[in-house]
Amino acid sequence: MTSSQLVKMRLELRRGVLVLAVLGLLKQPHYGYSLRKQLQDGGIDIDEGTLYPLVRRLADQGLLDSEWRQAEGRERRYYQLSSLGAELLSQLTDEWQQLNGALAFLLEQSADTNGSDMNSLDESAEEI
């Protein structure tokens, strides 16, 4: 696999996780830079060119409320989950936990059996 292919696969893997991470952090109000810093502090590096369009899209979908506030001598736009966003976060969190558990099981099975026990993989896939 080439370096460029690996980068593309990583981006694809991160896409859905970013939405969940942003929604989760916006249970509390944040402006763009503070949100980006929290994500980075949590181990998720994200470019401004990715974060700001994502936040605007979530706001346009009614998942975030926003307001301008004076902070540190300048106007900043703060974002926070709307009630619709909080509802979606709860649903996505449940879905993430189920998928994460299933994926952990599948990867563990694969490591333990090197793919020889397909019956248990089929059973776990049916649970998803």
Phi, psi and omega in degrees: 000134181281164178300319180295321178294320178297317178300316180297318180294320178298316179298318179298317180296321184284335188309305181292327180294325181298317179300312180297317180296315180295313179300318180298317180289332183275018166295333174249148181293139177217150166261170189309308184295318181294325177294314179299318179297316179299318178298314180296318178298331178273002176096009178248103180278129183218134178286152174301323181293346174260316185294309186297316175297324178297313180297317178298319179296317179297321177294317179298331179278359179083012182273342180231144168258153178218155175206150177274135178225150174276125179212130178053040176078010179215158177281133177227143176269119179261139179243147176208154179302137169276176178296323176296319178296321179295321177297313179296318179302316179299315180294316180292326178296315177300314180298316180300315181297320178294313180296318180298317178296316180295317180295318178300317178298313181297317180293322178293316178300317181297319180291321182288322188247355184053035175083007184278340182257074184290336180298314181292329176293319178297319179296317180291327178293326178295329180291333181287000000 
